[in-house]
């Protein structure tokens, strides 16, 4: 299987994860609304934005070199832009969970999930800024030398984000009274997110081989 084949599986599992997540949040939970008076509707903005707004778009940015037609420079600009959009939407997702904690008087950053998540998000932001700096100011030789480190760091951070998503699902699961059907839905959502990450990483690995 080449890198193009793995991108197909990556997109399939990414879309599956998004569909399952929306079914869970809209059907089993209270829905998604940032300005709601219901704190749980506000909270649901967080998992939606952190997966679709952040992880899914970061995955698309990593796949851009295989999926976007055009020159290498065009692909690089799409890669950079998708990461920027992901970071902006990720900030919305983080604001939602802090707003939820304020509404229900919960402490912030108390769990392993939150530590992994906030650390990963900050490092992603730094990675983006460094990538932008090298693209705009570095010599071609410096960019070639730094490219393997940039790719390796991005792949590591992407799996840290996947880890944050899975620990977040499990943290939420333990705090609710889920039916067996909802439990299975949460499990399949987590598996789809994990497989999305696996196939994105495989596609990147095969491309840079």
C-alpha positions in Angstrom: 0.0 0.0 0.0 1.5 3.4 -1.0 1.0 6.7 0.7 -1.9 7.6 -1.6 -3.8 4.5 -0.6 -3.3 5.2 3.1 -4.7 8.8 2.6 -8.0 7.2 1.5 -8.3 5.2 4.7 -7.3 8.2 6.7 -10.1 10.2 5.2 -12.6 7.4 5.7 -11.8 6.9 9.4 -11.7 10.7 9.9 -15.1 11.2 8.4 -16.4 8.1 10.3 -15.1 9.6 13.6 -16.7 12.9 12.8 -20.1 11.3 12.1 -20.0 9.2 15.2 -19.0 12.1 17.3 -21.9 14.2 16.0 -24.4 11.4 16.6 -23.1 11.1 20.2 -23.2 14.9 20.9 -26.5 15.6 19.2 -28.5 12.5 19.9 -27.2 11.2 23.3 -25.9 14.4 24.8 -27.5 17.9 24.9 -26.3 19.3 21.6 -23.7 21.9 20.7 -24.1 25.6 21.5 -21.4 27.9 22.7 -23.7 30.6 24.0 -26.2 28.3 25.7 -27.3 28.6 29.3 -27.0 24.9 29.5 -23.4 24.2 30.6 -23.4 20.8 28.9 -24.3 22.2 25.5 -21.4 24.6 26.0 -19.1 21.8 27.0 -20.0 19.8 23.8 -18.4 22.5 21.7 -15.1 21.3 23.2 -14.9 17.7 21.9 -16.4 18.8 18.5 -13.9 21.7 18.0 -10.9 19.7 19.4 -11.6 16.8 17.0 -13.0 18.4 13.8 -11.6 21.9 14.4 -8.2 20.8 15.5 -7.2 17.1 15.0 -9.1 16.5 11.8 -7.8 19.7 10.1 -4.3 19.1 11.4 -4.5 15.6 9.8 -5.6 17.2 6.6 -2.7 19.6 6.8 -0.3 16.7 7.2 -1.8 15.0 4.2 -1.8 18.1 2.0 1.5 17.1 0.3 -0.3 14.0 -1.1 -3.8 15.3 -1.6 -3.4 18.9 -2.8 -2.7 19.3 -6.6 -0.1 21.9 -7.7 3.4 22.9 -6.9 5.3 22.2 -3.7 4.9 25.9 -2.7 1.1 25.6 -3.1 1.0 22.5 -1.0 3.2 24.2 1.6 0.8 27.2 1.8 -2.2 24.9 2.2 -0.4 23.0 4.9 0.4 26.2 6.8 -3.1 27.6 6.3 -4.9 24.5 7.5 -2.7 24.4 10.6 -3.6 28.1 11.3 -7.3 27.4 11.0 -6.9 24.3 13.2 -5.2 26.4 15.9 -7.9 29.1 15.8 -10.7 26.6 16.1 -8.8 24.7 18.8 -8.7 28.0 20.8 -12.5 28.1 20.5 -12.7 24.5 21.8 -10.4 25.4 24.8 -12.4 28.5 25.6 -15.6 26.3 25.6 -14.3 23.9 28.3 -13.0 26.8 30.5 -16.4 28.4 30.1 -18.0 25.2 31.1 -15.8 24.9 34.2 -16.8 28.4 35.2 -20.5 27.7 34.8 -20.4 24.5 37.0 -17.6 25.8 39.4 -15.1 23.1 38.5 -11.4 23.4 38.7 -9.4 23.9 35.5 -6.5 21.6 34.3 -7.0 19.0 37.0 -6.8 15.8 34.9 -4.2 13.9 32.9 -6.3 14.6 29.8 -6.2 18.3 30.3 -2.4 18.3 31.0 -1.8 16.3 27.8 -4.2 18.5 25.8 -3.0 21.9 26.9 0.6 20.9 26.5 0.1 19.5 23.1 -1.8 22.5 21.9 0.9 24.9 23.1 3.6 22.9 21.4 1.5 22.8 18.2 1.4 26.6 18.3 5.1 26.8 18.7 5.7 24.2 15.9 3.5 26.4 13.6 5.4 29.6 14.5 8.8 27.9 13.9 7.6 26.4 10.6 6.4 29.9 9.5 9.7 31.4 10.5 11.7 28.9 8.6 9.5 29.2 5.5 9.8 33.0 5.4 13.4 33.7 6.6 15.6 30.7 6.4 17.8 29.7 3.5 17.0 26.7 1.4 19.8 24.7 3.0 18.5 25.5 6.5 14.9 24.5 5.5 16.2 21.2 4.1 18.2 20.5 7.3 15.2 21.3 9.5 12.5 19.5 7.5 13.0 16.0 9.1 12.8 17.5 12.6 9.7 19.5 11.6 8.0 16.3 10.2 9.1 14.1 13.2 7.9 16.8 15.7 4.6 17.2 13.8 3.9 13.4 13.8 4.7 13.1 17.5 2.4 16.1 18.4 -0.3 14.7 16.3 -0.3 11.4 18.3 -0.2 13.4 21.5 -3.4 15.1 20.3 -4.9 11.7 19.5 -4.0 10.6 23.0 -5.6 13.7 24.5 -8.8 13.0 22.5 -9.0 9.4 23.7 -8.3 10.2 27.3 -10.9 12.9 27.0 -13.5 10.4 25.8 -12.8 8.1 28.6 -12.9 10.9 31.2 -16.3 12.0 29.9 -17.5 8.4 29.9 -16.7 7.9 33.5 -18.6 11.1 34.5 -21.9 10.1 32.8 -24.5 7.4 33.1 -24.2 5.9 29.6 -26.4 3.2 28.2 -24.8 0.1 26.6 -25.6 1.5 23.2 -24.0 4.9 24.0 -21.0 3.1 25.5 -20.4 1.3 22.3 -20.8 4.5 20.3 -18.1 6.2 22.4 -15.8 3.2 22.0 -16.3 3.1 18.2 -15.7 6.9 18.1 -12.4 6.5 19.9 -11.3 3.6 17.6 -12.1 5.7 14.5 -10.1 8.6 15.9 -7.2 6.3 16.6 -7.3 4.7 13.2 -7.5 8.2 11.6 -4.3 9.0 13.4 -2.6 5.7 12.4 -3.4 6.1 8.7 -2.4 9.8 8.6 0.9 8.9 10.2 1.4 6.0 7.8 0.8 8.2 4.8 3.3 10.8 6.1 5.9 8.0 6.8 5.5 6.5 3.4 5.8 9.8 1.7 9.1 10.8 3.5 10.6 7.3 3.2 
